[in-house]
């Protein structure tokens, strides 16, 4: 696993560990994907062509398509491998304007980013770590630790970029999508990508020694409804 992927998951692992306190029971392992039988694939039915590319090229196509599509709704979870604790996230918007809610142990932290401004309404545990009032909106910079601590999980392009650099293969297309295999023969996970229209992902599943991520992507290109909670 590369240093960038280790750092990406380690940041989230540290956040979960700080909020969770004592470790819980170990989490069940994420099932290891299996490679599809490529003999069933008809090269004439190539759709948007992503299934015909080598893995690095397919990954690059996905990232370009994500940037071009703009806004997306993301929902999913991150699980810390050491403690088994889980973080849930929901997020909608584009790279510059978005809203998110991150929940750990049932306590939610809400975030709104509107280009150069950001607002955070932290849970009690997060508020204590950041010296912010719990349950109240505080205006901060998008570069503030109150926002950056949740990266890359709340920024879809960064999340996919960080966690797919070890793409190693592609399954046979089926039901309008293809799986980009992560790690050797998909041992680390898969990124499911559309084979028609833009090569946009619908789900990312990854598990390694640091933790596990399972997120879905929906409503690509939908105009984000971002309403700042107050003046900044």
Backbone as CSV, one residue per row, in Angstrom:
resi,resn,N_x,N_y,N_z,CA_x,CA_y,CA_z,C_x,C_y,C_z
1,UNK,0.843,-1.183,0.000,0.000,0.000,0.000,0.883,1.240,0.000
2,UNK,0.587,2.256,-0.808,1.424,3.426,-0.914,1.278,4.309,0.312
3,UNK,2.276,5.215,0.486,2.245,6.132,1.622,0.993,7.007,1.581
4,UNK,0.530,7.415,0.374,-0.643,8.284,0.278,-1.883,7.563,0.780
5,UNK,-2.065,6.286,0.434,-3.243,5.556,0.899,-3.163,5.319,2.402
6,UNK,-1.952,5.046,2.901,-1.786,4.860,4.339,-2.164,6.145,5.072
7,UNK,-1.692,7.301,4.570,-2.008,8.566,5.228,-3.496,8.852,5.178
8,UNK,-4.136,8.597,4.029,-5.562,8.887,3.874,-6.395,8.121,4.888
9,UNK,-6.134,6.836,5.040,-6.902,6.036,5.989,-6.429,6.257,7.420
10,UNK,-5.148,6.561,7.595,-4.636,6.765,8.945,-5.235,8.014,9.576
11,UNK,-5.474,9.053,8.775,-6.112,10.262,9.307,-7.484,9.927,9.866
12,UNK,-8.255,9.155,9.119,-9.581,8.768,9.587,-9.488,7.833,10.789
13,UNK,-8.515,6.931,10.779,-8.343,6.014,11.906,-8.038,6.792,13.178
14,UNK,-7.189,7.799,13.076,-6.838,8.598,14.249,-8.048,9.349,14.772
15,UNK,-8.869,9.890,13.865,-10.069,10.624,14.269,-11.036,9.713,15.002
16,UNK,-11.282,8.531,14.443,-12.195,7.591,15.083,-11.658,7.173,16.445
17,UNK,-10.362,6.924,16.529,-9.773,6.492,17.795,-9.911,7.566,18.859
18,UNK,-9.697,8.834,18.495,-9.811,9.917,19.457,-11.234,10.073,19.973
19,UNK,-12.211,9.884,19.096,-13.608,10.071,19.477,-14.167,8.867,20.210
20,UNK,-13.620,7.692,19.942,-14.236,6.468,20.440,-13.806,6.096,21.850
21,UNK,-12.627,6.519,22.263,-12.145,6.106,23.580,-11.619,4.692,23.516
22,UNK,-12.120,3.808,24.379,-11.651,2.419,24.408,-12.051,1.689,23.143
23,UNK,-11.225,0.755,22.733,-11.497,-0.006,21.520,-12.678,-0.928,21.728
24,UNK,-13.460,-1.101,20.651,-14.570,-2.033,20.697,-14.151,-3.390,20.188
25,UNK,-15.135,-4.248,19.945,-14.840,-5.580,19.426,-14.339,-5.476,17.999
26,UNK,-13.444,-6.380,17.577,-12.936,-6.341,16.206,-14.065,-6.457,15.191
27,UNK,-13.909,-5.705,14.073,-14.936,-5.729,13.039,-14.782,-6.974,12.180
28,UNK,-15.898,-7.395,11.601,-15.834,-8.514,10.673,-15.108,-8.077,9.414
29,UNK,-14.286,-8.943,8.813,-13.553,-8.557,7.609,-14.488,-8.334,6.434
30,UNK,-14.089,-7.403,5.554,-14.851,-7.169,4.338,-14.572,-8.302,3.360
31,UNK,-15.607,-8.870,2.707,-15.379,-9.967,1.769,-14.416,-9.567,0.662
32,UNK,-13.523,-10.455,0.313,-12.569,-10.207,-0.761,-13.237,-10.415,-2.111
33,UNK,-13.172,-9.387,-3.016,-13.788,-9.550,-4.332,-13.108,-10.655,-5.133
34,UNK,-13.835,-11.248,-6.057,-13.269,-12.241,-6.954,-13.326,-11.730,-8.379
35,UNK,-12.386,-12.135,-9.183,-12.319,-11.694,-10.571,-13.361,-12.415,-11.411
36,UNK,-14.048,-11.640,-12.269,-15.085,-12.228,-13.118,-14.454,-13.030,-14.261
37,UNK,-15.253,-13.865,-14.877,-14.823,-14.666,-16.020,-14.865,-13.795,-17.268
38,UNK,-13.679,-13.390,-17.747,-13.616,-12.488,-18.900,-14.052,-13.164,-20.188
39,UNK,-14.207,-14.490,-20.212,-14.648,-15.170,-21.427,-16.073,-14.802,-21.801
40,UNK,-16.837,-14.230,-20.851,-18.215,-13.838,-21.146,-18.310,-12.447,-21.753
41,UNK,-17.183,-11.742,-21.852,-17.191,-10.354,-22.314,-17.088,-10.279,-23.839
42,UNK,-17.995,-9.525,-24.457,-17.985,-9.301,-25.901,-17.326,-7.946,-26.169
43,UNK,-16.112,-7.922,-26.752,-15.419,-6.651,-26.992,-16.203,-5.691,-27.877
44,UNK,-17.118,-6.203,-28.696,-17.898,-5.318,-29.567,-18.855,-4.449,-28.759
45,UNK,-19.207,-4.898,-27.565,-20.138,-4.157,-26.717,-19.335,-3.361,-25.697
46,UNK,-18.634,-2.303,-26.204,-17.665,-1.619,-25.355,-18.222,-0.389,-24.655
47,UNK,-19.437,0.029,-24.946,-20.036,1.165,-24.251,-19.169,2.401,-24.314
48,UNK,-18.824,2.974,-23.146,-17.981,4.168,-23.123,-16.497,3.849,-23.255
49,UNK,-16.148,2.581,-23.358,-14.773,2.179,-23.597,-13.918,1.998,-22.365
50,UNK,-14.449,2.304,-21.182,-13.614,2.206,-19.996,-13.167,0.771,-19.742
51,UNK,-14.001,-0.204,-20.123,-13.659,-1.609,-19.889,-12.539,-2.099,-20.798
52,UNK,-12.226,-1.337,-21.840,-11.173,-1.737,-22.767,-9.814,-1.155,-22.400
53,UNK,-9.774,-0.282,-21.423,-8.534,0.393,-21.060,-7.723,-0.436,-20.062
54,UNK,-6.404,-0.227,-20.030,-5.616,-0.841,-18.952,-6.029,-0.191,-17.632
55,UNK,-5.807,-0.855,-16.502,-6.283,-0.329,-15.213,-5.909,1.124,-14.925
56,UNK,-4.638,1.543,-15.137,-4.325,2.958,-14.853,-5.114,3.915,-15.743
57,UNK,-5.317,3.536,-17.014,-6.089,4.383,-17.915,-7.552,4.444,-17.534
58,UNK,-8.102,3.318,-17.092,-9.494,3.303,-16.642,-9.653,4.190,-15.415
59,UNK,-8.724,4.096,-14.497,-8.764,4.933,-13.284,-8.707,6.411,-13.657
60,UNK,-7.810,6.776,-14.564,-7.702,8.174,-14.990,-9.008,8.657,-15.624
61,UNK,-9.652,7.795,-16.414,-10.917,8.159,-17.049,-12.005,8.420,-16.001
62,UNK,-12.017,7.602,-14.971,-12.997,7.779,-13.894,-12.780,9.113,-13.190
63,UNK,-11.550,9.425,-12.855,-11.264,10.672,-12.143,-11.619,11.877,-13.004
64,UNK,-11.316,11.815,-14.308,-11.689,12.922,-15.207,-13.204,13.066,-15.279
65,UNK,-13.904,11.946,-15.370,-15.367,11.988,-15.442,-15.957,12.568,-14.165
66,UNK,-15.389,12.231,-13.019,-15.872,12.765,-11.752,-15.698,14.278,-11.696
67,UNK,-14.555,14.761,-12.110,-14.325,16.209,-12.092,-15.285,16.920,-13.038
68,UNK,-15.528,16.331,-14.200,-16.429,16.959,-15.172,-17.881,16.939,-14.696
69,UNK,-18.272,15.894,-13.980,-19.666,15.761,-13.533,-20.014,16.746,-12.437
70,UNK,-19.032,17.116,-11.626,-19.291,18.092,-10.564,-19.945,17.473,-9.345
71,UNK,-21.158,17.933,-9.046,-21.812,17.550,-7.798,-22.188,16.077,-7.778
72,UNK,-22.203,15.510,-6.568,-22.581,14.116,-6.379,-23.027,13.944,-4.936
73,UNK,-23.841,12.929,-4.710,-24.235,12.571,-3.353,-23.452,11.333,-2.943
74,UNK,-22.777,11.423,-1.812,-21.962,10.325,-1.294,-22.550,9.878,0.045
75,UNK,-22.582,8.564,0.243,-23.032,8.029,1.524,-22.253,6.755,1.806
76,UNK,-21.861,6.567,3.049,-21.137,5.337,3.361,-20.503,5.368,4.729
77,UNK,-19.440,4.569,4.868,-18.841,4.407,6.183,-17.347,4.145,6.080
78,UNK,-16.666,4.448,7.173,-15.268,4.089,7.349,-15.168,3.321,8.663
79,UNK,-14.444,2.204,8.660,-14.273,1.395,9.861,-12.797,1.259,10.194
80,UNK,-12.466,1.606,11.433,-11.088,1.512,11.904,-10.733,0.059,12.180
81,UNK,-9.659,-0.430,11.569,-9.299,-1.842,11.695,-8.868,-2.194,13.119
82,UNK,-8.229,-1.267,13.818,-7.702,-1.578,15.151,-8.798,-1.708,16.190
83,UNK,-9.781,-0.806,16.168,-10.807,-0.782,17.216,-12.135,-1.371,16.784
84,UNK,-12.368,-1.443,15.461,-13.671,-1.876,14.972,-14.718,-0.782,15.002
85,UNK,-14.359,0.419,15.465,-15.300,1.525,15.501,-15.593,2.014,14.089
86,UNK,-16.799,2.553,13.917,-17.252,2.940,12.585,-17.688,4.397,12.542
87,UNK,-17.417,5.019,11.435,-17.795,6.404,11.152,-18.713,6.397,9.944
88,UNK,-19.881,7.037,10.056,-20.796,7.147,8.916,-20.716,8.557,8.345
89,UNK,-20.885,8.660,7.032,-20.827,9.964,6.393,-21.897,10.072,5.314
90,UNK,-22.499,11.251,5.209,-23.351,11.593,4.071,-22.903,12.964,3.590
91,UNK,-22.874,13.141,2.281,-22.314,14.374,1.725,-22.907,14.621,0.354
92,UNK,-23.229,15.902,0.034,-23.738,16.250,-1.283,-23.154,17.587,-1.708
93,UNK,-22.840,17.703,-3.004,-22.299,18.949,-3.521,-21.166,18.696,-4.492
94,UNK,-20.507,19.789,-4.913,-19.339,19.669,-5.775,-18.093,19.946,-4.943
95,UNK,-16.966,20.205,-5.610,-15.722,20.358,-4.862,-15.657,21.676,-4.097
96,UNK,-16.410,22.698,-4.540,-16.345,24.011,-3.919,-17.517,24.312,-2.995
97,UNK,-18.671,23.683,-3.236,-19.861,23.954,-2.433,-20.484,22.621,-2.038
98,UNK,-20.501,22.333,-0.748,-21.013,21.039,-0.322,-21.437,21.074,1.145
99,UNK,-22.266,20.102,1.503,-22.668,19.909,2.896,-22.406,18.453,3.265
100,UNK,-22.108,18.221,4.533,-21.808,16.856,4.978,-22.223,16.687,6.428
101,UNK,-22.481,15.432,6.777,-22.710,15.058,8.171,-21.895,13.813,8.452
102,UNK,-21.089,13.878,9.499,-20.232,12.759,9.887,-20.642,12.315,11.292
103,UNK,-20.914,11.029,11.442,-21.421,10.507,12.709,-20.481,9.450,13.273
104,UNK,-20.091,9.615,14.520,-19.278,8.640,15.240,-19.969,8.350,16.567
105,UNK,-20.213,7.076,16.858,-20.878,6.672,18.101,-22.196,7.413,18.315
106,UNK,-22.927,7.619,17.227,-24.240,8.229,17.314,-24.247,9.743,17.421
107,UNK,-23.096,10.374,17.490,-23.003,11.832,17.609,-22.553,12.420,16.279
108,UNK,-23.315,13.381,15.756,-23.079,13.908,14.412,-22.388,15.266,14.449
109,UNK,-21.495,15.457,13.486,-20.884,16.754,13.204,-21.323,17.169,11.811
110,UNK,-21.864,18.391,11.681,-22.340,18.891,10.388,-21.365,19.926,9.840
111,UNK,-21.210,19.920,8.510,-20.271,20.825,7.840,-20.956,21.423,6.622
112,UNK,-20.760,22.716,6.408,-21.206,23.393,5.190,-20.014,24.154,4.629
113,UNK,-19.699,23.945,3.358,-18.620,24.675,2.697,-19.203,25.398,1.494
114,UNK,-18.990,26.706,1.444,-19.460,27.535,0.334,-18.278,28.325,-0.191
115,UNK,-17.536,27.685,-1.117,-16.322,28.240,-1.699,-15.320,28.631,-0.610
116,UNK,-15.109,29.925,-0.339,-14.068,30.326,0.603,-14.470,30.328,2.052
117,UNK,-15.707,29.982,2.350,-16.185,29.981,3.736,-16.649,28.589,4.138
118,UNK,-16.618,28.325,5.432,-17.081,27.035,5.944,-17.703,27.228,7.323
119,UNK,-18.634,26.363,7.641,-19.292,26.369,8.939,-19.277,24.942,9.482
120,UNK,-19.055,24.811,10.773,-19.018,23.509,11.416,-19.907,23.549,12.659
121,UNK,-20.762,22.528,12.798,-21.551,22.352,14.017,-21.113,21.025,14.629
122,UNK,-20.173,21.073,15.583,-19.530,19.837,16.042,-20.335,19.096,17.102
123,UNK,-20.113,17.787,17.131,-20.615,16.968,18.230,-19.846,17.353,19.494
124,UNK,-20.325,16.969,20.677,-19.594,17.307,21.902,-18.145,16.815,21.902
125,UNK,-17.909,15.594,21.421,-16.540,15.067,21.414,-15.643,15.870,20.495
126,UNK,-16.136,16.202,19.303,-15.346,16.987,18.352,-15.148,18.401,18.876
127,UNK,-16.193,18.996,19.454,-16.094,20.354,19.984,-15.013,20.446,21.052
128,UNK,-14.926,19.436,21.898,-13.922,19.444,22.953,-12.506,19.418,22.416
129,UNK,-12.312,18.746,21.301,-10.982,18.660,20.710,-10.604,19.927,19.958
130,UNK,-11.598,20.668,19.465,-11.332,21.817,18.609,-11.592,23.155,19.283
131,UNK,-12.014,23.136,20.542,-12.329,24.368,21.273,-13.421,25.172,20.560
132,UNK,-14.436,24.461,20.073,-15.599,25.090,19.457,-16.838,24.759,20.286
133,UNK,-17.857,25.607,20.246,-19.076,25.306,21.011,-19.823,24.115,20.414
134,UNK,-20.181,23.170,21.243,-20.893,21.973,20.779,-22.306,22.335,20.344
135,UNK,-22.747,21.745,19.235,-24.116,21.919,18.783,-24.427,23.288,18.224
136,UNK,-23.415,24.116,18.000,-23.618,25.448,17.437,-22.746,25.621,16.197
137,UNK,-23.245,26.409,15.243,-22.480,26.670,14.035,-21.352,27.654,14.324
138,UNK,-20.159,27.321,13.866,-19.001,28.206,13.952,-18.445,28.405,12.555
139,UNK,-18.136,29.641,12.207,-17.551,29.940,10.902,-16.040,29.730,10.971
140,UNK,-15.518,28.960,10.023,-14.086,28.669,9.962,-13.644,28.698,8.506
141,UNK,-12.355,28.614,8.275,-11.826,28.474,6.924,-12.005,27.038,6.443
142,UNK,-12.213,26.819,5.131,-12.244,25.445,4.630,-10.965,24.672,4.913
143,UNK,-9.874,25.380,5.199,-8.598,24.725,5.518,-8.439,24.476,7.009
144,UNK,-9.431,24.854,7.805,-9.355,24.675,9.250,-9.372,23.181,9.601
145,UNK,-8.683,22.785,10.683,-8.711,21.379,11.103,-10.111,20.843,11.342
146,UNK,-11.062,21.706,11.699,-12.435,21.254,11.928,-13.062,20.686,10.659
147,UNK,-12.569,21.126,9.491,-13.029,20.608,8.200,-12.067,19.555,7.676
148,UNK,-10.773,19.858,7.731,-9.768,18.997,7.113,-9.639,17.637,7.791
149,UNK,-10.045,17.507,9.049,-9.903,16.224,9.749,-10.711,15.118,9.097
150,UNK,-11.733,15.475,8.312,-12.592,14.463,7.694,-12.161,14.111,6.265
151,UNK,-11.105,14.760,5.779,-10.626,14.465,4.429,-9.872,13.131,4.442
152,UNK,-9.894,12.380,3.334,-10.566,12.665,2.075,-11.982,12.102,1.990
153,UNK,-12.533,11.624,3.106,-13.804,10.920,3.048,-14.939,11.804,2.559
154,UNK,-14.875,13.117,2.807,-15.964,13.998,2.389,-15.682,14.693,1.060
155,UNK,-14.593,14.336,0.381,-14.291,14.918,-0.930,-14.149,13.775,-1.937
156,UNK,-15.216,13.474,-2.700,-15.252,12.256,-3.526,-14.074,12.083,-4.485
157,UNK,-13.679,13.144,-5.194,-12.575,12.999,-6.151,-11.292,12.619,-5.414
158,UNK,-11.027,13.289,-4.296,-9.821,12.974,-3.532,-9.877,11.557,-2.968
159,UNK,-11.053,11.147,-2.504,-11.204,9.807,-1.944,-10.868,8.739,-2.979
160,UNK,-11.453,8.860,-4.172,-11.197,7.880,-5.226,-9.746,7.943,-5.684
161,UNK,-9.198,9.148,-5.810,-7.804,9.291,-6.225,-6.864,8.607,-5.241
162,UNK,-7.085,8.835,-3.948,-6.195,8.291,-2.922,-6.284,6.770,-2.812
163,UNK,-7.490,6.218,-2.962,-7.694,4.815,-2.622,-7.753,3.866,-3.814
164,UNK,-7.411,4.355,-5.013,-7.442,3.464,-6.179,-6.120,3.446,-6.942
165,UNK,-5.060,3.987,-6.366,-3.802,4.061,-7.106,-3.171,2.701,-7.349
166,UNK,-3.656,1.656,-6.670,-3.125,0.311,-6.903,-4.065,-0.519,-7.780
167,UNK,-4.837,0.155,-8.651,-5.729,-0.562,-9.564,-4.932,-1.563,-10.386
168,UNK,-5.431,-2.819,-10.439,-4.641,-3.887,-11.037,-5.341,-4.633,-12.167
169,UNK,-6.643,-4.423,-12.345,-7.357,-5.159,-13.374,-8.796,-4.713,-13.471
170,UNK,-9.521,-5.331,-14.414,-10.930,-5.030,-14.632,-11.693,-6.333,-14.799
171,UNK,-12.889,-6.379,-14.225,-13.735,-7.541,-14.448,-14.452,-7.392,-15.782
172,UNK,-15.156,-8.431,-16.205,-15.992,-8.341,-17.391,-17.192,-7.447,-17.093
173,UNK,-17.564,-6.562,-18.033,-18.741,-5.717,-17.820,-20.002,-6.557,-17.627
174,UNK,-20.868,-6.093,-16.737,-22.133,-6.772,-16.486,-23.113,-5.768,-15.895
175,UNK,-24.353,-5.809,-16.369,-25.407,-4.953,-15.831,-25.037,-3.476,-15.878
176,UNK,-24.371,-3.068,-16.961,-24.076,-1.655,-17.151,-22.908,-1.115,-16.361
177,UNK,-22.085,-2.001,-15.781,-20.944,-1.517,-15.012,-19.791,-2.503,-15.095
178,UNK,-18.635,-2.055,-14.642,-17.440,-2.884,-14.592,-16.738,-2.582,-13.278
179,UNK,-16.066,-3.573,-12.712,-15.330,-3.366,-11.466,-13.850,-3.162,-11.764
180,UNK,-13.315,-2.048,-11.263,-11.879,-1.814,-11.288,-11.308,-2.454,-10.037
181,UNK,-10.430,-3.447,-10.212,-9.891,-4.210,-9.094,-8.767,-3.445,-8.414
182,UNK,-8.790,-3.427,-7.088,-7.790,-2.714,-6.292,-6.925,-3.719,-5.553
183,UNK,-5.619,-3.515,-5.610,-4.713,-4.500,-5.046,-4.605,-5.688,-5.990
184,UNK,-3.754,-6.622,-5.672,-3.540,-7.777,-6.544,-4.824,-8.592,-6.683
185,UNK,-5.311,-8.708,-7.916,-6.533,-9.463,-8.221,-7.740,-8.989,-7.416
186,UNK,-7.742,-7.712,-7.023,-8.884,-7.174,-6.295,-8.896,-7.506,-4.820
187,UNK,-7.769,-7.947,-4.259,-7.739,-8.337,-2.853,-8.044,-7.178,-1.910
188,UNK,-7.764,-5.930,-2.349,-8.004,-4.773,-1.485,-9.405,-4.190,-1.666
189,UNK,-10.074,-4.501,-2.794,-11.418,-3.973,-3.000,-11.714,-3.735,-4.461
190,UNK,-12.813,-3.008,-4.720,-13.219,-2.708,-6.092,-13.843,-1.324,-6.152
191,UNK,-13.730,-0.711,-7.321,-14.454,0.512,-7.657,-15.382,0.159,-8.809
192,UNK,-16.686,0.269,-8.603,-17.674,-0.072,-9.631,-17.958,1.155,-10.473
193,UNK,-17.825,1.002,-11.808,-17.863,2.131,-12.734,-18.862,1.859,-13.855
194,UNK,-19.597,2.886,-14.273,-20.554,2.767,-15.374,-19.831,2.508,-16.689
195,UNK,-20.406,1.645,-17.524,-19.810,1.354,-18.829,-20.517,2.078,-19.966
196,UNK,-21.543,2.879,-19.661,-22.185,3.706,-20.672,-22.298,5.116,-20.138
197,UNK,-22.282,6.097,-21.043,-22.243,7.477,-20.586,-20.894,7.769,-19.958
198,UNK,-20.796,8.809,-19.145,-19.524,9.083,-18.468,-19.111,7.920,-17.574
199,UNK,-17.813,7.701,-17.467,-17.284,6.587,-16.656,-17.284,6.977,-15.181
200,UNK,-18.490,7.080,-14.618,-18.644,7.539,-13.235,-18.782,6.352,-12.280
201,UNK,-18.208,6.451,-11.092,-18.314,5.354,-10.123,-19.652,5.367,-9.405
202,UNK,-20.094,4.179,-8.996,-21.301,4.068,-8.181,-20.996,3.541,-6.787
203,UNK,-19.853,2.843,-6.632,-19.509,2.326,-5.311,-18.012,2.066,-5.214
204,UNK,-17.456,2.379,-4.047,-16.064,2.075,-3.730,-16.028,1.260,-2.446
205,UNK,-15.444,0.070,-2.537,-15.261,-0.792,-1.367,-13.780,-1.112,-1.259
206,UNK,-13.205,-0.821,-0.095,-11.782,-1.097,0.096,-11.529,-1.474,1.548
207,UNK,-10.677,-2.473,1.765,-10.291,-2.875,3.117,-8.819,-3.257,3.112
208,UNK,-8.066,-2.733,4.080,-6.659,-3.099,4.233,-6.298,-3.037,5.706
209,UNK,-4.993,-3.006,6.003,-4.571,-3.121,7.399,-4.933,-1.901,8.240
210,UNK,-5.234,-0.778,7.610,-5.579,0.436,8.360,-7.068,0.507,8.659
211,UNK,-7.883,0.163,7.666,-9.327,0.256,7.861,-10.080,-0.123,6.605
212,UNK,-11.389,0.094,6.642,-12.250,-0.275,5.526,-13.166,0.881,5.176
213,UNK,-13.335,1.119,3.886,-14.221,2.162,3.367,-15.250,1.512,2.465
214,UNK,-16.509,1.908,2.620,-17.583,1.427,1.751,-18.514,2.604,1.495
215,UNK,-18.434,3.184,0.303,-19.241,4.365,-0.010,-19.935,4.186,-1.354
216,UNK,-21.092,4.830,-1.502,-21.815,4.848,-2.766,-21.883,6.274,-3.283
217,UNK,-21.976,6.391,-4.621,-22.063,7.681,-5.297,-23.340,7.699,-6.127
218,UNK,-24.191,8.695,-5.917,-25.455,8.801,-6.651,-25.705,10.254,-7.048
219,UNK,-26.705,10.445,-7.925,-27.154,11.786,-8.322,-26.010,12.657,-8.856
220,UNK,-25.227,12.071,-9.744,-24.140,12.836,-10.358,-24.694,14.029,-11.128
221,UNK,-24.074,15.200,-10.941,-24.430,16.399,-11.680,-25.601,17.170,-11.121
222,UNK,-26.245,16.662,-10.072,-27.384,17.367,-9.490,-26.912,18.671,-8.848
223,UNK,-27.686,19.724,-9.032,-27.326,21.019,-8.462,-27.348,20.943,-6.939
224,UNK,-26.227,21.266,-6.274,-26.208,21.152,-4.814,-27.035,22.251,-4.148
225,UNK,-27.802,21.883,-3.157,-28.586,22.831,-2.370,-27.772,23.175,-1.124
226,UNK,-26.909,24.158,-1.260,-26.011,24.546,-0.169,-26.463,25.887,0.384
227,UNK,-26.975,25.890,1.591,-27.457,27.107,2.237,-26.606,27.395,3.458
228,UNK,-25.782,28.455,3.420,-24.984,28.772,4.605,-25.889,29.004,5.818
229,UNK,-25.480,28.503,6.979,-26.313,28.639,8.167,-26.316,30.032,8.787
230,UNK,-25.484,30.926,8.256,-25.426,32.279,8.802,-24.272,33.045,8.196
231,UNK,-24.085,34.294,8.624,-22.960,35.083,8.091,-21.633,34.512,8.573
232,UNK,-20.599,34.824,7.816,-19.263,34.327,8.163,-18.292,35.498,8.302
